[in-house]
Amino acid sequence: MELLPVVCLCLLTRCGITSADGNGPAIVKVEQDSDALLPCSLSTKENIETKQFDWKKPAQKNEKKKEVFYYIAGEHYNNGRDGQSEEFKGRVFHFQEELKHGNASIIIRNTKMADSGDYTCVFPDLQTRQPFHIKLIVGAAPKPAVTTRKTQHGVLLQCEVQGSPQPTVEWQDSAGNVLPAGETQVSRRGGRTYFTVNTTVTRSDDFRCVATQETLSHQIYTEIYVSVNGEIFPDHILIFR
């Protein structure tokens, strides 16, 4: 069995799926409070409407094993079947119309940091019971918020980023050169931590604020064109590494 592309389903979510090398897990990165798509599809596209599949979150660190989603011939945790772990109740859904194509992917709504970890998807009815392995990472930084203000010294560029773990934030010009910037300012609002970095430019160019979370292998940026002697025309670009 192997993972099949699930691009059409990704359009329904704000998800990032990174292919794994060898036998390692596929990696899914999402922002906190967004939805996460965990892919699990049969390469044979065998109809599994009358079969069963089981999603679990194996025991990790101080946590016990969690029952995430279980389906068997039309019965599942969302239509009366018991056994689902409390923290996943009402938050995990499958794609009923995709079952006939062998797709047992699920979506976890409103993700929290505690949802991060390893997940497995197994098909007990099939001869090959090797599970699919997915690693979910919650806390990927969303695109930076960029504001501009003209000053007597040029144009002040301000970049604000929220994410956990703390991202490294820097300003770059169109050639990729890192610009001198002030010390990162830290603030808290609504229970979240925000990181702000300012720089001042004196020439027209495309500038980008880049947020990097090394531990998540995640990078994202917002780009803006600055005309020092004229108007400022923002053009937001979202990039995942």
C-alpha positions in Angstrom: 0.0 0.0 0.0 1.1 3.6 -0.6 -0.2 7.0 -0.1 -2.1 8.5 -3.0 -2.3 12.2 -3.8 -5.1 14.0 -2.0 -4.8 17.4 -3.5 -8.6 17.7 -4.0 -9.1 17.2 -0.3 -6.4 19.6 0.7 -8.3 22.4 -1.0 -10.8 22.0 1.8 -8.2 22.6 4.5 -5.2 24.9 5.3 -2.9 22.0 5.4 0.7 21.3 4.3 1.7 17.7 3.6 5.4 16.8 3.2 6.3 13.5 1.6 8.4 11.2 3.7 11.6 9.5 2.6 11.8 5.7 2.7 9.6 4.2 5.4 9.2 7.4 7.4 5.9 9.0 8.1 4.2 11.6 5.9 4.4 14.9 7.7 1.4 17.3 8.0 2.0 20.8 9.3 -0.9 23.1 10.2 -1.5 26.4 12.1 -3.1 26.1 15.5 -6.9 26.3 15.4 -7.0 25.3 11.7 -8.0 22.0 10.2 -5.6 19.1 9.5 -6.0 16.5 6.8 -4.4 13.2 7.6 -4.1 11.1 4.4 -4.6 7.4 4.2 -5.5 5.8 0.8 -5.1 2.4 -0.9 -3.0 2.3 -4.0 -5.5 -0.2 -5.4 -8.4 2.2 -4.9 -10.4 -0.8 -3.5 -13.9 0.1 -2.3 -13.8 0.1 1.5 -17.5 1.1 2.1 -18.1 -2.3 3.6 -14.6 -2.7 5.1 -13.1 -1.3 8.3 -10.3 1.1 9.0 -8.9 2.4 12.3 -7.1 5.6 13.2 -5.1 5.7 16.4 -2.6 8.0 18.1 -0.1 5.7 19.6 1.1 6.2 23.2 3.8 9.0 23.3 5.7 10.6 26.2 3.2 10.8 29.1 0.1 10.1 27.0 -1.8 6.9 26.7 -2.9 5.5 23.3 -5.8 7.5 21.8 -8.7 6.3 19.7 -9.1 8.9 17.0 -11.5 7.4 14.4 -12.9 4.0 13.7 -15.1 2.9 10.8 -16.7 -0.5 10.0 -19.3 -1.0 7.2 -21.0 2.3 7.8 -20.7 2.5 11.5 -18.3 5.0 13.1 -17.7 7.3 16.0 -19.9 10.1 14.6 -23.0 8.0 14.3 -23.3 6.3 17.6 -20.3 4.0 17.9 -18.6 4.2 21.3 -14.9 4.2 22.1 -13.5 7.4 20.8 -11.1 9.3 23.0 -12.8 12.3 24.6 -10.6 15.0 23.1 -11.4 13.9 19.5 -15.2 13.7 19.9 -17.0 15.9 17.4 -13.7 17.0 15.8 -12.8 14.1 13.5 -14.5 13.4 10.2 -14.0 11.1 7.2 -15.0 11.5 3.6 -17.9 9.2 2.9 -17.9 9.7 -0.9 -14.2 8.9 -1.1 -14.5 5.4 0.5 -15.5 3.8 -2.8 -12.0 4.9 -4.1 -10.2 3.4 -1.1 -9.6 6.7 0.6 -9.8 6.5 4.4 -8.4 10.0 5.0 -9.7 12.0 7.9 -9.8 15.7 8.9 -9.3 17.0 12.4 -11.1 20.3 13.0 -9.8 23.1 15.1 -6.4 21.6 15.9 -4.6 22.3 19.2 -1.0 21.9 20.1 -1.9 18.8 22.0 -2.9 17.1 18.7 0.7 17.1 17.6 2.2 13.6 17.4 2.2 10.4 15.5 -0.9 8.8 14.0 -1.6 5.4 12.4 -4.2 4.2 10.0 -4.8 0.5 9.5 -7.1 -1.7 7.5 -7.7 -4.9 9.6 -9.7 -6.6 6.8 -6.8 -6.6 4.3 -4.1 -9.2 4.1 -1.4 -6.5 4.4 -1.9 -4.9 7.7 1.1 -2.6 7.7 -0.2 0.7 9.0 0.1 4.1 7.4 2.2 6.5 9.6 1.4 10.2 9.8 3.2 12.8 11.9 1.1 15.9 12.7 2.7 19.1 13.7 0.4 21.8 15.0 1.9 25.3 15.5 3.3 26.2 12.1 3.5 30.0 11.8 0.9 31.6 9.5 2.0 34.1 6.9 3.5 37.2 8.5 1.5 40.4 8.7 3.4 43.3 7.1 2.7 47.1 7.6 4.5 50.1 6.2 5.0 53.7 7.2 6.9 56.5 5.6 9.3 58.4 7.9 11.9 61.1 7.4 14.5 58.4 7.1 12.8 56.3 4.5 10.0 53.6 4.8 9.6 51.7 8.0 8.7 48.1 7.4 7.1 46.2 10.3 6.6 42.4 10.3 4.5 40.6 12.9 4.5 36.8 13.2 2.7 34.3 15.5 3.8 30.7 15.9 5.0 28.1 18.3 7.8 27.2 18.7 9.1 30.8 18.3 10.1 31.5 14.7 13.2 33.3 13.6 12.0 36.5 11.8 14.1 38.5 9.3 13.7 41.0 6.5 15.3 40.3 3.1 15.6 42.2 -0.2 14.9 40.8 -3.6 18.5 39.4 -3.8 18.0 37.5 -0.6 20.2 39.7 1.5 19.3 39.9 5.2 18.5 43.6 6.1 19.6 45.2 9.4 16.7 45.2 11.8 15.8 46.1 15.3 15.6 43.7 18.2 12.6 41.3 18.0 9.7 42.7 20.1 7.6 40.1 22.0 3.9 40.7 22.9 1.0 38.6 24.1 -2.7 38.9 23.0 -5.5 36.5 23.5 -3.3 33.9 25.0 -0.9 33.9 22.0 2.6 35.2 21.5 3.5 37.6 18.7 7.0 38.5 17.4 7.6 41.8 15.7 10.7 42.9 13.7 11.2 46.4 12.1 13.5 47.7 9.5 13.9 50.9 7.5 14.6 50.9 3.7 15.6 53.9 1.6 15.4 52.4 -1.9 12.6 50.8 -4.0 12.6 47.0 -4.2 10.7 43.8 -3.4 11.1 43.1 0.3 10.0 40.0 2.2 9.5 39.1 5.8 10.6 35.5 6.3 9.6 33.4 9.3 11.5 30.2 9.9 10.8 27.4 12.5 13.9 25.2 12.3 12.5 22.5 14.5 9.4 22.1 12.3 11.4 22.5 9.0 8.8 25.2 8.2 9.4 28.5 6.4 6.8 31.1 5.2 7.1 34.6 4.0 5.1 37.7 3.0 6.5 39.8 0.1 5.8 43.5 -0.5 7.0 46.0 -3.2 8.1 49.3 -1.8 8.5 52.4 -4.0 10.3 54.9 -1.8 9.3 57.9 -3.8 5.8 56.7 -4.6 3.1 54.3 -3.5 3.5 50.9 -1.8 1.8 48.0 -3.5 1.5 44.8 -1.3 1.6 41.4 -2.9 1.3 38.6 -0.4 2.9 35.3 -1.3 2.6 32.1 0.8 5.5 29.6 0.6 6.0 26.3 2.5 9.4 24.6 2.7 
